[in-house]
Amino acid sequence: PPPLPAFPPAGGGAAPLSPSLLSSPLPTAPAAAARLCSGAGGEAEAAGGDGAMLRHLARKLRASGPVTVAEYMREALTNPGQGYYTRRGGVGESGDFITSPEISQVFGELIGIWYISEWMAMGKPNTFQLVELGPGRGTLTEDILRVFKQLASVLSKCDVSVHLVEVSPKLSEIQAVMLTGGKVQPNPEDEFAYMKGISKTGIPIFWYRDIQDVPPGYSFYLAHEFFDALPIHKFQRTEKGWREVLVDIDPEVPDQLRFVLSPSRTPATQNFIQPEETRDHVEVCPEAGVIVQRLASRIEKDGGAALVADYGHDGTKTDTFRGFRNHKLHNVLSAPGTADLTADVDFSYLRKMAQGKTATLGPIKQREFLKNMGIDLRLQVLLQNSGDTATREQLLHSYDMLMNPEKMGDCFNFFALLPHHRLVHPGKKDKPESKSPLPPVAGFNELLLK
């Protein structure tokens, strides 16, 4: 990205500063069904909306000066009155982006099979908590529960429950209707959950605002397009060392925002940049680090696994911060609160944050993961069972959307946290010949269909 202006110290009469990074128009994207990978083209959609969030931010910036990109994202996405997720949460055809489970039921079914496969590989424990972070409309959970129902004989001796971590009141209502038919009990006593119900397939479901509220126990965690919406800090390498990218009011255009550079190091610059960093522009998501640490600690203590599916990179990309509105790329600083803001997940950072408490696998491309999980076989079965041409065309279209490297096949990645003993036998180094081989991890190796 081009160099950013440094913002003037308070009271300093600096010359007018030019707008830069990401405030230039973005090239046009096809009205694709999914949020695009960073670097995909697209005409940034112009401002719109009621402007309440922009006025709120403008007052805040005039009163206390520039804010970090993380604080800007937090306000724009989760401000209780005007935040994008708290007010809208635009998933699906009529929203601002579509996710893989909305495209095809096969996606969720294969993830359901992944969890059952891992549960079996770990010795079929008698409890199974499925914990989803940021469940969207609940489509993915519904597809997974359908698989659990179809394989009810396998899970018959297991106590299965679903735990959804959701901050948006609007989305939790949509999830409740989809998963329970709307039969839920708000604020149940004796529990940390703010809502509970029974799924249409008879499985108890609980809703929480924070992962820390989810009860401990043997759990499988799912984070599908969750980490990409967490607030990021952005940093730029300059001749004077690392500086943080901040959001400020443009002095020349009232109520317009722009990016500026901090005049000196900020606490985030000192804490979040790795000494071995070679890139000149870096995005760090400390909240993702904290959540991965919590997941790793829970898996180490109680067992289970975590599966993360998101677009991202392995510590190679630089500037990936972008906005989506009505299925088009949207200028991130324009009309805050009316668009989804997102940044690619840095899987190398997640791996580091697991701190060796668990083993990690991936990231591997979505098309490899789904191929290993048997998507081709599943597609053939569905095609054989579909009676009409329209259904067959829809199945082939969604398969192409998920698998085509130009679409979602290469942008999205799968990454897993697993207990060390799942990959290496304890004491294996001493007597390697006495141990039976561990079953391969589905998705990351080819699934052996017996």
C-alpha positions as CSV (number, residue, x, y, z in Angstrom):
1,P,0.0,0.0,0.0
2,P,1.1,3.6,-0.5
3,P,2.6,5.4,2.5
4,L,0.2,7.0,4.9
5,P,0.2,10.5,6.2
6,A,1.3,10.8,9.9
7,F,-1.3,12.7,11.8
8,P,-0.3,16.0,13.3
9,P,0.3,16.2,17.1
10,A,-2.5,18.0,18.9
11,G,-2.3,21.7,18.1
12,G,0.3,21.1,15.3
13,G,-0.6,23.1,12.2
14,A,0.4,20.4,9.7
15,A,-0.3,20.8,6.0
16,P,-3.4,19.1,4.6
17,L,-2.8,15.4,4.4
18,S,-3.6,13.2,1.4
19,P,-6.0,10.3,1.8
20,S,-4.5,6.9,1.1
21,L,-4.6,3.2,1.8
22,L,-7.9,1.6,0.8
23,S,-9.6,5.0,0.5
24,S,-8.9,4.9,-3.2
25,P,-11.8,3.2,-5.1
26,L,-11.5,-0.6,-5.3
27,P,-11.8,-2.4,-8.6
28,T,-15.4,-4.1,-9.4
29,A,-16.4,-7.6,-8.3
30,P,-18.9,-9.8,-9.9
31,A,-22.0,-10.1,-7.7
32,A,-20.5,-13.4,-6.5
33,A,-22.3,-15.5,-4.0
34,A,-19.5,-15.3,-1.4
35,R,-17.4,-12.7,0.3
36,L,-14.4,-12.5,-2.0
37,C,-10.8,-13.3,-1.2
38,S,-8.7,-10.3,-0.6
39,G,-7.2,-9.1,-3.8
40,A,-10.3,-10.1,-5.8
41,G,-11.5,-7.1,-7.9
42,G,-14.5,-4.9,-7.2
43,E,-15.9,-1.4,-7.5
44,A,-16.3,-0.1,-4.0
45,E,-19.9,0.6,-3.3
46,A,-20.7,4.2,-2.4
47,A,-21.8,5.5,1.0
48,G,-25.4,5.2,2.1
49,G,-27.5,4.4,5.1
50,D,-28.7,6.7,7.9
51,G,-25.2,8.0,8.9
52,A,-25.9,7.7,12.7
53,M,-22.7,5.6,13.2
54,L,-20.6,8.0,11.2
55,R,-21.9,10.9,13.3
56,H,-21.1,9.0,16.5
57,L,-17.6,8.2,15.3
58,A,-17.0,11.7,14.1
59,R,-17.9,13.1,17.5
60,K,-15.6,10.6,19.2
61,L,-12.7,11.3,16.9
62,R,-13.0,15.1,17.3
63,A,-13.1,14.7,21.0
64,S,-10.3,12.2,21.5
65,G,-8.3,11.9,18.3
66,P,-7.7,9.0,16.0
67,V,-8.6,5.4,16.9
68,T,-7.0,2.1,16.0
69,V,-8.5,0.1,13.1
70,A,-9.5,-2.5,15.8
71,E,-11.6,0.1,17.7
72,Y,-13.1,1.3,14.4
73,M,-14.1,-2.3,13.4
74,R,-15.5,-3.0,16.9
75,E,-17.7,0.1,16.8
76,A,-18.8,-0.4,13.2
77,L,-19.7,-4.1,13.7
78,T,-20.8,-4.5,17.3
79,N,-21.9,-1.1,18.7
80,P,-25.1,-2.0,20.6
81,G,-27.2,0.7,18.9
82,Q,-25.8,1.1,15.4
83,G,-23.3,-1.8,14.8
84,Y,-23.7,-3.9,11.6
85,Y,-24.0,-7.3,13.4
86,T,-26.2,-6.0,16.2
87,R,-28.6,-4.3,13.8
88,R,-28.5,-6.2,10.5
89,G,-26.2,-9.2,10.3
90,G,-26.6,-9.6,6.5
91,V,-26.0,-13.2,5.7
92,G,-27.7,-14.9,2.8
93,E,-29.2,-13.9,-0.6
94,S,-30.9,-10.8,0.7
95,G,-27.9,-9.8,2.9
96,D,-24.4,-8.6,2.1
97,F,-22.6,-11.9,1.7
98,I,-23.4,-15.7,1.4
99,T,-21.4,-18.3,3.2
100,S,-20.6,-21.9,2.1
101,P,-23.5,-23.6,4.1
102,E,-25.9,-21.2,2.4
103,I,-24.6,-22.4,-1.0
104,S,-24.9,-26.2,-0.4
105,Q,-26.1,-28.6,2.3
106,V,-23.2,-30.8,1.4
107,F,-20.7,-28.5,3.0
108,G,-22.4,-28.8,6.5
109,E,-22.9,-32.5,6.0
110,L,-19.2,-33.2,5.4
111,I,-18.3,-31.1,8.5
112,G,-20.8,-33.2,10.5
113,I,-19.0,-36.3,9.3
114,W,-15.7,-34.8,10.2
115,Y,-16.8,-34.4,13.9
116,I,-18.2,-37.9,14.0
117,S,-15.1,-39.3,12.4
118,E,-12.9,-37.5,15.0
119,W,-15.2,-38.6,17.9
120,M,-14.8,-42.2,16.8
121,A,-11.0,-41.8,16.4
122,M,-10.8,-40.5,19.9
123,G,-12.5,-43.5,21.4
124,K,-16.2,-42.5,21.3
125,P,-16.4,-40.5,24.6
126,N,-19.9,-40.6,26.2
127,T,-20.5,-36.8,25.9
128,F,-20.2,-34.6,22.9
129,Q,-20.6,-30.8,23.1
130,L,-20.7,-29.2,19.6
131,V,-19.7,-25.5,20.2
132,E,-20.1,-23.1,17.3
133,L,-18.6,-19.6,17.4
134,G,-20.7,-17.1,15.4
135,P,-23.2,-19.5,13.9
136,G,-24.7,-17.0,11.4
137,R,-28.2,-18.0,10.5
138,G,-27.8,-21.5,12.0
139,T,-27.7,-23.2,8.6
140,L,-24.4,-25.0,9.3
141,T,-25.5,-26.3,12.6
142,E,-28.8,-27.5,11.0
143,D,-26.9,-29.5,8.4
144,I,-24.6,-31.0,11.0
145,L,-27.6,-32.0,13.2
146,R,-29.2,-33.7,10.2
147,V,-26.0,-35.9,9.9
148,F,-26.1,-36.6,13.6
149,K,-29.8,-37.7,13.2
150,Q,-28.9,-39.9,10.2
151,L,-26.1,-41.5,12.2
152,A,-28.1,-41.7,15.4
153,S,-27.3,-45.4,15.8
154,V,-23.6,-44.5,16.0
155,L,-24.2,-41.8,18.6
156,S,-26.9,-43.7,20.5
157,K,-24.8,-44.1,23.7
158,C,-23.5,-40.5,23.6
159,D,-25.0,-37.4,25.3
160,V,-25.0,-34.8,22.5
161,S,-25.6,-31.1,23.1
162,V,-25.2,-27.9,21.0
163,H,-23.7,-24.6,22.4
164,L,-23.9,-21.5,20.2
165,V,-21.7,-18.4,21.0
166,E,-23.6,-15.5,19.5
167,V,-23.5,-11.8,20.4
168,S,-26.2,-10.6,17.9
169,P,-29.8,-10.7,19.3
170,K,-31.2,-10.6,15.8
171,L,-29.1,-13.6,14.6
172,S,-29.9,-15.6,17.7
173,E,-33.6,-15.2,17.0
174,I,-33.1,-16.4,13.4
175,Q,-31.0,-19.4,14.7
176,A,-33.7,-20.2,17.2
177,V,-36.4,-20.3,14.5
178,M,-34.3,-22.4,12.2
179,L,-33.1,-24.9,14.8
180,T,-36.0,-25.2,17.2
181,G,-38.9,-23.8,15.3
182,G,-38.7,-20.8,17.7
183,K,-39.5,-22.9,20.9
184,V,-36.9,-21.4,23.2
185,Q,-36.7,-20.3,26.8
186,P,-35.0,-17.0,27.4
187,N,-32.8,-16.4,30.5
188,P,-32.9,-20.0,31.9
189,E,-32.1,-20.2,35.6
190,D,-28.9,-21.9,37.0
191,E,-27.1,-21.5,33.7
192,F,-24.7,-19.1,32.0
193,A,-26.8,-19.4,28.7
194,Y,-29.1,-16.5,27.8
195,M,-31.4,-18.8,25.9
196,K,-32.0,-22.5,25.5
197,G,-34.2,-24.9,23.5
198,I,-34.5,-28.3,21.9
199,S,-33.6,-28.8,18.3
200,K,-36.1,-30.3,15.9
201,T,-34.1,-33.5,16.1
202,G,-34.4,-33.6,19.9
203,I,-30.9,-32.2,20.9
204,P,-30.6,-29.5,23.6
205,I,-29.3,-26.2,22.3
206,F,-27.9,-23.3,24.5
207,W,-26.9,-19.8,23.5
208,Y,-24.0,-17.8,25.1
209,R,-22.5,-14.3,24.6
210,D,-18.9,-15.5,25.4
211,I,-17.0,-18.7,24.9
212,Q,-16.0,-18.6,28.6
213,D,-19.7,-19.1,29.5
214,V,-19.8,-22.5,27.7
215,P,-19.5,-25.3,30.3
216,P,-16.2,-27.2,30.4
217,G,-16.3,-30.8,29.0
218,Y,-15.4,-32.9,26.0
219,S,-16.2,-30.5,23.1
220,F,-15.8,-30.1,19.4
221,Y,-15.5,-26.4,18.4
222,L,-16.4,-24.9,15.0
223,A,-15.5,-21.5,13.8
224,H,-16.7,-21.0,10.2
225,E,-16.1,-17.4,8.9
226,F,-15.8,-16.3,12.5
227,F,-12.2,-15.1,12.9
228,D,-12.3,-12.9,9.8
229,A,-14.8,-10.5,11.4
230,L,-12.8,-10.0,14.6
231,P,-11.1,-6.5,15.0
232,I,-7.6,-6.2,13.6
233,H,-4.7,-3.8,14.3
234,K,-2.8,-2.6,11.2
235,F,0.9,-1.7,11.2
236,Q,3.1,-0.1,8.6
237,R,6.9,-0.3,8.6
238,T,8.5,3.2,8.1
239,E,12.0,4.7,8.1
240,K,11.4,5.4,11.9
241,G,10.3,1.9,12.6
242,W,6.8,0.4,13.0
243,R,3.8,2.7,13.2
244,E,0.2,1.8,13.7
245,V,-2.4,2.7,11.1
246,L,-5.2,4.7,12.7
247,V,-8.6,6.1,11.6
248,D,-9.2,9.8,11.8
249,I,-11.5,12.6,10.5
250,D,-10.4,14.1,7.2
251,P,-9.8,17.8,8.0
252,E,-10.6,18.8,4.5
253,V,-13.9,16.9,4.1
254,P,-16.3,17.1,7.1
255,D,-17.6,13.8,8.3
256,Q,-15.3,11.8,6.0
257,L,-12.9,9.3,7.5
258,R,-9.3,8.6,6.4
259,F,-6.3,6.4,7.4
260,V,-3.3,8.1,9.1
261,L,-0.1,6.8,10.8
262,S,0.6,7.1,14.5
263,P,3.4,9.7,15.1
264,S,5.3,7.2,17.4
265,R,5.0,3.6,18.5
266,T,1.7,2.6,20.2
267,P,1.3,-0.1,22.8
268,A,-0.1,-2.4,20.1
269,T,3.1,-1.8,18.0
270,Q,5.3,-2.9,20.9
271,N,3.1,-6.0,21.8
272,F,1.9,-7.5,18.6
273,I,4.7,-7.3,16.0
274,Q,6.9,-10.4,16.0
275,P,10.7,-9.5,16.0
276,E,11.2,-11.8,13.0
277,E,8.5,-10.1,10.9
278,T,9.7,-9.5,7.3
279,R,6.5,-7.9,5.8
280,D,6.2,-4.1,5.5
281,H,2.5,-4.0,6.3
282,V,1.0,-6.4,8.9
283,E,-2.5,-7.0,10.3
284,V,-2.8,-8.7,13.7
285,C,-6.0,-9.8,15.4
286,P,-5.3,-10.1,19.2
287,E,-8.8,-11.3,19.9
288,A,-8.3,-14.3,17.6
289,G,-5.1,-15.0,19.5
290,V,-7.0,-14.9,22.9
291,I,-9.8,-17.2,21.6
292,V,-7.3,-19.7,20.1
293,Q,-5.5,-19.8,23.5
294,R,-8.8,-20.5,25.2
295,L,-9.7,-23.3,22.7
296,A,-6.2,-24.8,23.0
297,S,-6.4,-24.8,26.8
298,R,-9.9,-26.4,26.8
299,I,-8.9,-29.1,24.3
300,E,-5.7,-29.8,26.3
301,K,-7.7,-30.1,29.5
302,D,-11.0,-31.7,28.4
303,G,-10.3,-33.3,25.0
304,G,-12.0,-32.7,21.7
305,A,-10.9,-30.7,18.7
306,A,-11.5,-27.4,16.9
307,L,-12.1,-26.9,13.2
308,V,-11.6,-23.4,11.7
309,A,-12.8,-22.7,8.2
310,D,-12.1,-19.2,6.8
311,Y,-10.3,-17.3,4.2
312,G,-6.8,-16.5,5.1
313,H,-3.1,-17.0,4.6
314,D,-0.1,-18.5,6.4
315,G,1.7,-15.3,7.3
316,T,2.2,-14.1,3.7
317,K,-0.4,-11.4,3.0
318,T,-0.3,-7.8,4.0
319,D,-3.3,-5.5,3.4
320,T,-6.5,-7.6,3.3
321,F,-9.0,-5.3,5.2
322,R,-12.2,-4.8,3.2
323,G,-15.9,-4.2,3.3
324,F,-19.0,-6.0,1.8
325,R,-22.4,-4.5,1.1
326,N,-25.1,-6.0,-1.1
327,H,-22.6,-8.6,-2.4
328,K,-20.2,-5.9,-3.6
329,L,-16.9,-4.7,-2.2
330,H,-17.5,-1.5,-0.2
331,N,-15.0,1.2,0.9
332,V,-14.2,0.3,4.6
333,L,-14.3,3.9,5.8
334,S,-17.6,4.8,4.0
335,A,-21.0,4.6,5.9
336,P,-19.7,2.5,8.9
337,G,-22.3,0.3,10.4
338,T,-24.0,-0.5,7.0
339,A,-21.4,-3.0,5.7
340,D,-19.6,-6.1,6.8
341,L,-15.9,-5.5,7.6
342,T,-13.5,-8.3,7.3
343,A,-9.8,-9.2,7.0
344,D,-8.0,-12.5,6.1
345,V,-7.1,-14.8,8.9
346,D,-3.4,-15.2,9.5
347,F,-3.2,-18.9,10.3
348,S,0.5,-18.6,11.2
349,Y,-0.5,-16.3,14.1
350,L,-3.2,-18.8,15.2
351,R,-0.7,-21.6,15.2
352,K,1.7,-19.5,17.3
353,M,-1.1,-18.6,19.7
354,A,-2.0,-22.3,20.4
355,Q,1.4,-22.2,22.2
356,G,2.0,-25.8,21.7
357,K,-0.9,-26.8,24.0
358,T,-2.4,-28.7,21.1
359,A,-1.2,-30.0,17.7
360,T,-2.3,-28.0,14.7
361,L,-3.1,-29.1,11.2
362,G,-3.4,-27.0,8.1
363,P,-4.2,-24.6,6.7
364,I,-5.2,-26.6,3.6
365,K,-7.4,-25.3,0.8
366,Q,-11.1,-25.8,1.0
367,R,-11.2,-27.9,-2.2
368,E,-8.6,-30.3,-0.9
369,F,-10.4,-30.7,2.5
370,L,-13.8,-31.3,0.9
371,K,-12.3,-33.7,-1.7
372,N,-10.6,-35.7,1.1
373,M,-14.0,-35.7,2.9
374,G,-15.6,-37.4,-0.1
375,I,-17.6,-34.5,-1.6
376,D,-17.3,-36.1,-5.1
377,L,-19.0,-39.3,-3.9
378,R,-21.7,-37.3,-2.0
379,L,-22.4,-35.2,-5.2
380,Q,-22.9,-38.4,-7.3
381,V,-25.4,-39.8,-4.8
382,L,-27.4,-36.5,-4.7
383,L,-27.3,-36.3,-8.5
384,Q,-28.6,-39.8,-8.8
385,N,-31.4,-39.1,-6.4
386,S,-32.5,-35.8,-7.8
387,G,-35.5,-36.1,-10.1
388,D,-35.4,-32.8,-12.0
389,T,-32.9,-30.9,-14.2
390,A,-33.2,-27.7,-12.1
391,T,-32.0,-29.5,-8.9
392,R,-29.2,-31.2,-10.7
393,E,-28.0,-27.8,-12.2
394,Q,-28.2,-26.3,-8.7
395,L,-26.1,-29.1,-7.2
396,L,-23.4,-28.7,-10.0
397,H,-23.5,-24.9,-9.6
398,S,-22.9,-25.1,-5.8
399,Y,-20.3,-27.8,-6.2
400,D,-18.4,-25.4,-8.6
401,M,-18.8,-22.5,-6.2
402,L,-17.3,-24.5,-3.3
403,M,-14.5,-26.3,-5.3
404,N,-13.5,-24.0,-8.2
405,P,-10.0,-22.5,-7.3
406,E,-11.2,-19.2,-8.9
407,K,-14.2,-19.1,-6.6
408,M,-14.1,-20.4,-3.0
409,G,-11.9,-23.5,-3.6
410,D,-8.6,-21.8,-3.0
411,C,-9.6,-18.7,-1.0
412,F,-11.0,-20.7,2.0
413,N,-8.8,-22.8,4.2
414,F,-9.4,-25.4,6.9
415,F,-7.3,-25.5,10.1
416,A,-7.6,-27.7,13.1
417,L,-6.5,-27.9,16.7
418,L,-6.2,-31.4,18.1
419,P,-4.8,-33.0,21.3
420,H,-1.2,-34.1,20.8
421,H,-2.1,-37.8,21.5
422,R,-4.4,-37.7,18.5
423,L,-1.4,-37.5,16.2
424,V,1.4,-39.1,18.2
425,H,1.0,-42.0,20.6
426,P,2.2,-41.1,24.1
427,G,5.5,-43.0,24.6
428,K,5.6,-44.0,20.8
429,K,9.3,-43.0,20.7
430,D,10.1,-45.7,23.2
431,K,8.3,-48.7,21.7
432,P,7.1,-47.8,18.2
433,E,6.4,-51.4,17.2
434,S,3.9,-52.0,20.1
435,K,1.3,-49.4,19.0
436,S,-1.4,-49.7,16.4
437,P,-1.2,-46.9,13.9
438,L,-3.4,-43.9,14.7
439,P,-6.3,-43.3,12.3
440,P,-5.6,-40.5,9.9
441,V,-7.4,-37.2,10.5
442,A,-10.3,-36.9,8.0
443,G,-10.2,-33.9,5.6
444,F,-6.4,-33.4,6.2
445,N,-5.8,-36.9,4.9
446,E,-8.0,-38.8,2.5
447,L,-11.1,-40.2,4.2
448,L,-11.0,-44.0,4.0
449,L,-14.5,-45.0,3.1
450,K,-15.0,-48.6,4.4
